[in-house]
Amino acid sequence: MNTLSTLLLQGTLLDFIIMLIAAEALLLLSWGILRGKKQRILPLLPNLLSGALLMLCVRLAITKAPAEQMLLLLALIFVTHLVDLAIRLRPIIARP
């Protein structure tokens, strides 16, 4: 088995992706706070959280974690997805 397959099957590659998503969120928040544009950055967070939780769920599936843990994560992913949709649809629905 090659190195990339090993990293994927052990979950290490997905851990790295999750850390990149967390770093992206921190950088965006820091930039938003420093620039005084926090209100423009905050709506991005549910999308990033949903992606990170999805990567975590895939990691649990690959490493054969209990189904209950994956179901809980899928429920959280659904909630964060609905929050993201609500944020994105608010301007469209509010139009006269």
Contacts in CASP RR format, 6 or more apart in sequence:
PFRMAT RR
TARGET T0000
AUTHOR 0000-0000-0000
METHOD contacts of the structure
MODEL  1
MNTLSTLLLQGTLLDFIIMLIAAEALLLLSWGILRGKKQRILPLLPNLLS
GALLMLCVRLAITKAPAEQMLLLLALIFVTHLVDLAIRLRPIIARP
1 9 0 8 1.000
4 13 0 8 1.000
7 13 0 8 1.000
8 14 0 8 1.000
8 62 0 8 1.000
9 62 0 8 1.000
10 63 0 8 1.000
11 59 0 8 1.000
11 62 0 8 1.000
11 63 0 8 1.000
14 55 0 8 1.000
14 56 0 8 1.000
14 58 0 8 1.000
14 59 0 8 1.000
14 62 0 8 1.000
15 59 0 8 1.000
17 55 0 8 1.000
18 52 0 8 1.000
18 55 0 8 1.000
18 56 0 8 1.000
18 59 0 8 1.000
21 48 0 8 1.000
21 51 0 8 1.000
21 52 0 8 1.000
21 55 0 8 1.000
22 52 0 8 1.000
24 48 0 8 1.000
25 44 0 8 1.000
25 45 0 8 1.000
25 48 0 8 1.000
25 49 0 8 1.000
28 41 0 8 1.000
28 44 0 8 1.000
28 48 0 8 1.000
29 38 0 8 1.000
29 41 0 8 1.000
29 45 0 8 1.000
31 37 0 8 1.000
31 41 0 8 1.000
32 38 0 8 1.000
32 40 0 8 1.000
32 41 0 8 1.000
43 87 0 8 1.000
43 88 0 8 1.000
46 80 0 8 1.000
46 81 0 8 1.000
46 83 0 8 1.000
46 84 0 8 1.000
46 87 0 8 1.000
47 80 0 8 1.000
47 84 0 8 1.000
49 80 0 8 1.000
50 77 0 8 1.000
50 80 0 8 1.000
50 81 0 8 1.000
50 84 0 8 1.000
51 77 0 8 1.000
53 73 0 8 1.000
53 76 0 8 1.000
53 77 0 8 1.000
53 80 0 8 1.000
54 77 0 8 1.000
56 73 0 8 1.000
57 70 0 8 1.000
57 73 0 8 1.000
57 74 0 8 1.000
57 77 0 8 1.000
60 69 0 8 1.000
60 70 0 8 1.000
60 73 0 8 1.000
61 70 0 8 1.000
END
